[in-house]
Amino acid sequence: MAGKTKILFLGATGFIGGSVLNRLLKHPKADTFVITTLVRSPEKAKLLEKLGVTAEIASLSDHDKIELFASRAHVIFNAAHSDDLPAVLAMLRGMRKGHETTGQLPVLIHTSGAGELIQRAPSEEIIYSDLNIEQLKAVPQTAIHRNVDLAVISADEQGYARTLIVMPSLVYGIASGLVFDAGIAKRVSFMDVTLIKAALDRKRSGMVGLGKASWPYVHVDDVAELYIMLFDAIRSEPPSVGHGWEGFYFAENGHNSWLELGKAIGQALVDLGLTENAEPTSFTDEELMKYWGSVVRLSVMHSSLTII
Ligand SMILES: NC(=O)c1ccc[n+]([C@@H]2O[C@H](COP(=O)([O-])OP(=O)(O)OC[C@H]3O[C@@H](n4cnc5c(N)ncnc54)[C@H](OP(=O)(O)O)[C@@H]3O)[C@@H](O)[C@H]2O)c1
């Protein structure tokens, strides 16, 4: 095991996490990795073991286990949950222990989300850049994902970890590869699924308001490549990789409006013979609560966001 990179992976059964794990399994240096995943499904744990990955049964509430496995890892991928502060704090406690025991600097590649940048009461359109550190520092503490991201950055500032935060926008695409073929991970994004399920339920594609709000999007393969690029870079050339406040990495390859998205879903419904009209209609307030049930999600969908 000497010289091997010990990787702890959370979120292996998810859309983004599965796509990243796929790439780690096919990585040219895969035989130098020892990968441990924490998963809550015993069935999926068995399937993961068949791919040569150690799978421990643990949920994000098993803080002792998270801390223990984090204390042993050189690199942690967290693609499980952007908002579970207690789980992330357990991970950070483990990383601190690992650092104090070995003197090494463990790396955390954490998953946040571009929703953090939404302005609740926009007075002017802001274009966010992950190179603009002052702009990133000015994001209000009350923004979604923010409390977790601040805890992650604090670990970097305290010097016991190197932290990188991937901020995906709306991730789309159908994920593919070993982990998905084996039935371990979800092939589609929960965000797309909610919109499509709502359209199927109301037999007409929908949008928020007039659908004018525009959002960045990114293909799942591009997001996954970003994690691997960061992972490769921080192992081969650590000083070249921004971390802490300089370690936010936006994932975006275009912007579109909810109207455009609604039209695409509507056209798919027409093509499948499920409805005759591809034009989306505005969700009523009752529908928005029924399908999303969260004020936070709704405010995100009403607001535009531009990132570069
Ligand atoms: N998809 C997007 O468009 C998007 C955009 C921006 C940010 N994000 C953020 O990225 C993260 C991952 O997104 P995703 O689309 O890959 O989500 P996903 O497909 O739902 O995957 C979530 C992963 O986290 C695991 N997980 C969730 N809660 C858990 C718990 N309490 N205990 C143990 N495991 C738990 C899931 O395990 P199970 O299989 O056991 O459920 C799964 O492996 C999310 O936090 C999301 O907010 C996603």
The ligand as an SDF file (V2000), in Angstrom:
LIG
                    3D

 48 52  0  0  0  0  0  0  0  0999 V2000
  -27.4260   17.8420  -10.4060 N   0  0  0  0  0  0  0  0  0  0  0  0
  -27.2770   19.1610  -10.4990 C   0  0  0  0  0  0  0  0  0  0  0  0
  -27.7440   19.8080  -11.4360 O   0  0  0  0  0  0  0  0  0  0  0  0
  -26.4950   19.8890   -9.4260 C   0  0  0  0  0  0  0  0  0  0  0  0
  -26.1260   21.2190   -9.6540 C   0  0  0  0  0  0  0  0  0  0  0  0
  -25.4190   21.9060   -8.6760 C   0  0  0  0  0  0  0  0  0  0  0  0
  -25.1040   21.2920   -7.4830 C   0  0  0  0  0  0  0  0  0  0  0  0
  -25.4770   19.9910   -7.2880 N   0  0  0  0  0  0  0  0  0  0  0  0
  -25.1570   19.3900   -5.9900 C   0  0  0  0  0  0  0  0  0  0  0  0
  -24.2930   18.3050   -6.1660 O   0  0  0  0  0  0  0  0  0  0  0  0
  -24.5810   17.2760   -5.2090 C   0  0  0  0  0  0  0  0  0  0  0  0
  -24.7120   15.9580   -5.9660 C   0  0  0  0  0  0  0  0  0  0  0  0
  -25.6810   16.1210   -6.9760 O   0  0  0  0  0  0  0  0  0  0  0  0
  -26.2220   14.8970   -7.8420 P   0  0  0  0  0  0  0  0  0  0  0  0
  -27.0080   15.4720   -8.9530 O   0  0  0  0  0  0  0  0  0  0  0  0
  -25.1250   13.9490   -8.1400 O   0  0  0  0  0  0  0  0  0  0  0  0
  -27.2340   14.2490   -6.7980 O   0  0  0  0  0  0  0  0  0  0  0  0
  -27.7310   12.7350   -6.6760 P   0  0  0  0  0  0  0  0  0  0  0  0
  -27.7290   12.0480   -7.9920 O   0  0  0  0  0  0  0  0  0  0  0  0
  -29.0260   12.8110   -5.9420 O   0  0  0  0  0  0  0  0  0  0  0  0
  -26.6280   12.0460   -5.7660 O   0  0  0  0  0  0  0  0  0  0  0  0
  -26.5260   12.3230   -4.3860 C   0  0  0  0  0  0  0  0  0  0  0  0
  -25.5350   11.3540   -3.7830 C   0  0  0  0  0  0  0  0  0  0  0  0
  -25.4120   11.6540   -2.4010 O   0  0  0  0  0  0  0  0  0  0  0  0
  -25.8010   10.5320   -1.6180 C   0  0  0  0  0  0  0  0  0  0  0  0
  -26.5160   10.9830   -0.4380 N   0  0  0  0  0  0  0  0  0  0  0  0
  -27.4320   11.9620   -0.3480 C   0  0  0  0  0  0  0  0  0  0  0  0
  -27.8790   12.0470    0.9200 N   0  0  0  0  0  0  0  0  0  0  0  0
  -27.2170   11.0930    1.6340 C   0  0  0  0  0  0  0  0  0  0  0  0
  -27.2440   10.6740    2.9960 C   0  0  0  0  0  0  0  0  0  0  0  0
  -28.0310   11.2770    3.8880 N   0  0  0  0  0  0  0  0  0  0  0  0
  -26.4260    9.6720    3.3680 N   0  0  0  0  0  0  0  0  0  0  0  0
  -25.6250    9.0610    2.4560 C   0  0  0  0  0  0  0  0  0  0  0  0
  -25.5570    9.4040    1.1650 N   0  0  0  0  0  0  0  0  0  0  0  0
  -26.3570   10.4130    0.7570 C   0  0  0  0  0  0  0  0  0  0  0  0
  -26.7290    9.7440   -2.5260 C   0  0  0  0  0  0  0  0  0  0  0  0
  -26.7970    8.4130   -2.0450 O   0  0  0  0  0  0  0  0  0  0  0  0
  -28.0840    7.4710   -2.3280 P   0  0  0  0  0  0  0  0  0  0  0  0
  -27.8370    6.8650   -3.6790 O   0  0  0  0  0  0  0  0  0  0  0  0
  -28.0510    6.5040   -1.2220 O   0  0  0  0  0  0  0  0  0  0  0  0
  -29.3060    8.3540   -2.3340 O   0  0  0  0  0  0  0  0  0  0  0  0
  -25.9900    9.9000   -3.8520 C   0  0  0  0  0  0  0  0  0  0  0  0
  -24.8580    9.0840   -3.8910 O   0  0  0  0  0  0  0  0  0  0  0  0
  -25.9000   17.6820   -4.5210 C   0  0  0  0  0  0  0  0  0  0  0  0
  -25.6480   18.1210   -3.2190 O   0  0  0  0  0  0  0  0  0  0  0  0
  -26.4150   18.8220   -5.3460 C   0  0  0  0  0  0  0  0  0  0  0  0
  -27.0550   19.8290   -4.5830 O   0  0  0  0  0  0  0  0  0  0  0  0
  -26.1380   19.2760   -8.2300 C   0  0  0  0  0  0  0  0  0  0  0  0
  1  2  1  0
  2  3  2  0
  2  4  1  0
  4  5  1  0
  4 48  2  0
  5  6  2  0
  6  7  1  0
  7  8  2  0
  8  9  1  0
  8 48  1  0
  9 10  1  0
  9 46  1  0
 10 11  1  0
 11 12  1  0
 11 44  1  0
 12 13  1  0
 13 14  1  0
 14 15  2  0
 14 16  1  0
 14 17  1  0
 17 18  1  0
 18 19  2  0
 18 20  1  0
 18 21  1  0
 21 22  1  0
 22 23  1  0
 23 24  1  0
 23 42  1  0
 24 25  1  0
 25 26  1  0
 25 36  1  0
 26 27  1  0
 26 35  1  0
 27 28  2  0
 28 29  1  0
 29 30  1  0
 29 35  2  0
 30 31  1  0
 30 32  2  0
 32 33  1  0
 33 34  2  0
 34 35  1  0
 36 37  1  0
 36 42  1  0
 37 38  1  0
 38 39  2  0
 38 40  1  0
 38 41  1  0
 42 43  1  0
 44 45  1  0
 44 46  1  0
 46 47  1  0
M  CHG  2   8   1  16  -1
M  END
$$$$
